[in-house]
Amino acid sequence: MTAPLTMNRLIHAAVRRDLDRLAAALDQFRDGDVGRAQALQRAFANLRRELTRHHEGEDTYIWPMLAKAGVAP
């Protein structure tokens, strides 16, 4: 039996996918390719921004709800 598909699972799968894609792009990066370096910098900044937003949302909404249900931090 597989676990139910939830928004949290979808988000975490997307983050893992994006990290894998970024790692692959970095592996293929050629020294001196300024345009590609800028694109990778934008991709990393976007990923970091979305991860920060996601975790801030968990801290604000999910963990307080779980604490009320008796889940230890």
Residue frames relative to the residue before (quaternion, step in Angstrom):
aa qw qx qy qz dx dy dz
M 1.0000 0.0000 0.0000 0.0000 0.00 0.00 0.00
T 0.2834 -0.7619 0.5582 0.1661 3.59 -0.87 0.92
A 0.5764 -0.5848 0.4457 0.3566 3.53 -1.22 0.55
P 0.5652 -0.6069 0.4255 0.3622 3.59 -1.07 0.63
L 0.4787 -0.6529 0.5112 0.2885 3.51 -1.16 0.70
T 0.0009 0.8016 -0.5960 0.0474 3.55 -0.64 1.14
M 0.6686 -0.4794 0.3707 0.4310 3.55 -1.27 0.28
N 0.6362 0.5330 -0.3332 0.4474 3.58 0.98 -0.81
R 0.6562 0.4980 -0.3110 0.4740 3.60 0.94 -0.82
L 0.6386 0.5244 -0.3244 0.4604 3.58 1.01 -0.79
I 0.6642 0.5023 -0.3014 0.4644 3.56 0.91 -0.92
H 0.6843 0.4792 -0.2966 0.4628 3.58 0.86 -0.91
A 0.6223 0.5194 -0.3429 0.4748 3.60 1.05 -0.66
A 0.6496 0.5119 -0.3178 0.4636 3.59 0.99 -0.79
V 0.6380 0.5159 -0.3288 0.4677 3.59 1.00 -0.78
R 0.6477 0.5038 -0.3237 0.4711 3.60 0.92 -0.85
R 0.6341 0.5272 -0.3212 0.4657 3.58 1.00 -0.84
D 0.6854 0.4852 -0.2884 0.4601 3.59 0.87 -0.94
L 0.6299 0.5176 -0.3350 0.4723 3.60 1.05 -0.73
D 0.6426 0.5166 -0.3174 0.4684 3.58 0.98 -0.82
R 0.6628 0.5042 -0.3037 0.4628 3.58 0.96 -0.86
L 0.6488 0.5073 -0.3144 0.4721 3.57 0.99 -0.82
A 0.6452 0.5146 -0.3207 0.4649 3.59 0.95 -0.84
A 0.6540 0.5036 -0.3131 0.4698 3.60 0.95 -0.84
A 0.6527 0.5086 -0.3128 0.4664 3.58 0.98 -0.83
L 0.6491 0.5032 -0.3204 0.4720 3.59 1.01 -0.75
D 0.6229 0.5423 -0.3363 0.4525 3.60 1.05 -0.73
Q 0.7306 0.4212 -0.2228 0.4891 3.59 1.10 -0.73
F 0.4530 0.7114 -0.4389 0.3099 3.58 1.27 -0.11
R 0.2270 -0.7645 0.5919 0.1164 3.53 -0.99 0.90
D 0.5531 -0.6105 0.4568 0.3358 3.56 -0.97 0.90
G 0.8059 0.3044 -0.2280 0.4537 3.53 -1.05 0.82
D 0.5657 0.5858 -0.3967 0.4236 3.62 1.22 -0.15
V 0.2018 -0.8390 0.4977 0.0875 3.54 0.25 1.36
G 0.6497 0.5248 -0.3246 0.4440 3.59 0.92 -0.83
R 0.6722 0.4779 -0.2923 0.4841 3.56 0.95 -0.87
A 0.6141 0.5420 -0.3470 0.4568 3.59 1.03 -0.73
Q 0.6578 0.4988 -0.3101 0.4716 3.59 0.96 -0.81
A 0.6433 0.5166 -0.3195 0.4661 3.58 1.00 -0.80
L 0.6621 0.4917 -0.3043 0.4766 3.58 0.97 -0.82
Q 0.6175 0.5354 -0.3403 0.4650 3.57 1.06 -0.70
R 0.6494 0.4998 -0.3116 0.4809 3.60 0.99 -0.82
A 0.6431 0.5245 -0.3221 0.4556 3.59 0.97 -0.85
F 0.6599 0.4925 -0.3070 0.4772 3.58 0.95 -0.88
A 0.6465 0.5190 -0.3261 0.4543 3.61 0.91 -0.87
N 0.6509 0.5067 -0.3140 0.4700 3.59 0.98 -0.82
L 0.6555 0.5050 -0.3104 0.4679 3.59 0.90 -0.90
R 0.6602 0.5045 -0.3049 0.4655 3.58 0.92 -0.89
R 0.6434 0.5215 -0.3177 0.4616 3.59 0.96 -0.86
E 0.6906 0.4762 -0.2833 0.4649 3.59 0.89 -0.92
L 0.6328 0.5158 -0.3343 0.4708 3.60 1.03 -0.72
T 0.6360 0.5231 -0.3205 0.4681 3.56 0.99 -0.85
R 0.6569 0.5117 -0.3002 0.4654 3.56 0.90 -0.97
H 0.6499 0.5246 -0.3093 0.4547 3.58 0.92 -0.93
H 0.7253 0.4372 -0.2612 0.4632 3.58 0.76 -0.99
E 0.6038 0.5263 -0.3644 0.4750 3.59 1.08 -0.56
G 0.6320 0.5254 -0.3210 0.4707 3.57 1.06 -0.74
E 0.6313 0.5139 -0.3308 0.4774 3.58 1.00 -0.78
D 0.6679 0.5082 -0.2995 0.4537 3.57 0.92 -0.92
T 0.7057 0.4725 -0.2594 0.4597 3.57 1.01 -0.83
Y 0.8270 0.2672 -0.0980 0.4848 3.59 0.84 -0.97
I 0.7485 0.4389 -0.2457 0.4320 3.58 0.73 -1.02
W 0.7136 0.4700 -0.2872 0.4328 3.60 0.68 -1.04
P 0.6374 0.4989 -0.3627 0.4618 3.67 0.90 -0.65
M 0.6356 0.5211 -0.3254 0.4676 3.59 1.03 -0.76
L 0.6652 0.4917 -0.3000 0.4751 3.57 0.96 -0.86
A 0.6177 0.5443 -0.3432 0.4520 3.59 1.03 -0.74
K 0.6443 0.5148 -0.3143 0.4702 3.60 1.01 -0.81
A 0.6771 0.4665 -0.2800 0.4954 3.58 1.19 -0.58
G 0.6070 -0.6062 0.3358 0.3890 3.59 1.29 0.09
V 0.4567 0.6623 -0.4665 0.3677 3.60 1.24 0.25
A 0.3834 -0.7269 0.5255 0.2202 3.57 -0.80 1.04
P 0.5569 -0.6254 0.4219 0.3476 3.62 -1.05 0.69
